[in-house]
Amino acid sequence: MSLLFLDSEFNEFGGELISMALVGDCGREWYQVRKMVSAPGEWVSQHVIPKLDKLPLEGYEFRASFAAFIGGFNGCEVIADWPADFEHFCSLLSGVGMEAGFSIPIQCTMRLIRGDDTIAPENPHNALSDARALRDWYMEKYFSKWPPAP
């Protein structure tokens, strides 16, 4: 079963999804930015928006991209270090499932972990960078042979 490390950025606490990344222990990655409906909050404008590094997709394009990526796995365990990441992931999964005739595209489990201050993304508040850092931290902590040999 694959491990997928999840991070998302959203518009302040409880706000709409801005971007999401899934980074696999197998090296596969997905990162997209979603077009925002509401104006970004002040903190988000300063710390998240400048780091997106990608043009936003409309909601349906974002969901389609997510569905294509997640559908490529037979099963997975999704790992995140913040509960809101799962809220956004599950909301996307529900939307994809409704569009597919109420059939979810993947069987998965979810694990919320308590990270620490040694998780060190290269570009903090960029979901892809944060998900990669979470993966690296987790794999180094729980698996002895990480990173894999080239």
Steps between C-alpha positions, in 0.01 A plus 500: 500500500636839403551785743379842385602808694243779490524873548262776406487876522171672570369851548552559871366250757181338375532666160478372148763275348776678307745221417564136576790260458529124528851353505546126487768290661541361147601840358168586331378852570191710438474872564233741382373845584127570502347827386374684806146628525560740790778750558799362689546601862790725596723220633428281196573792265841545660607141567318264262401675177860604410613137536240320288733478196218383276198646323166414660251258348123532501329273755400232248854491350647472848268207586572326168875528556461367855281211378751403232786493749322322784343250259849378412535328837347165598493605863690732724550643844473879502713668766465862612599707799198732512128403518385762248712327234273197535189718488605636161616158376169336599300781346684452171458124523125545558472730198684253280284217634176686425617575146577129455152383598568487875803277468827608657806445281723352769501308823716668761567548865601828658749564777536827686847526645662742738794654320764711665720798427755285316267480198684747282344590163719684251213738418264517804130559426531346155293181523737297279807602698320436829379154388850404384645610833236302688582191291873537554457554875263206538703259289824593676335461841324168436702334221872444517578512127393850403559668267510215250825440314510660151 
